């Protein structure tokens, strides 16, 4: 059985992530999107809430979505009262996500590949929710990524190009590296992207 198919695997993983710093992709996103000033950001696959907390610190309202039932409590435990008032959480599997409000930012680090066969539909849902001029930051797995779940979406470079054709891309990086995931050998093949939604 692959790592993230095991019962409770995401909860165990998220419980180990609370003390890490924000991921570089989120910092790059904020460099472009700026201070929130009350605008709404979607953190898809919010996990331990590190990046949701970062967005809240920079004045964004945040809708944090994750399939782990413990994720919302992990996130709220790290927030001030004022920050918590600007947070909405939703616990749902990506396969069941079917409606989103209009958002000015989508942050989806290391989450979209785990949509598996639902990735195309989920991508369309995200772009439909993202307002013209809004920013999207995400990681997508390339074809040589090692699976750590049974249903992981891997995209060719041409497929990544197709996914991004409605964005003005300001940051795009393709990386490959051997490493480990929860102690297991893993080959990472990842496309990291930050882009802005073009006007309709």
Order of alpha helices (4+ residues) and beta strands (2+ residues): alpha-alpha-beta-alpha-beta-alpha-alpha-beta-beta-alpha-beta-beta-alpha-beta-beta
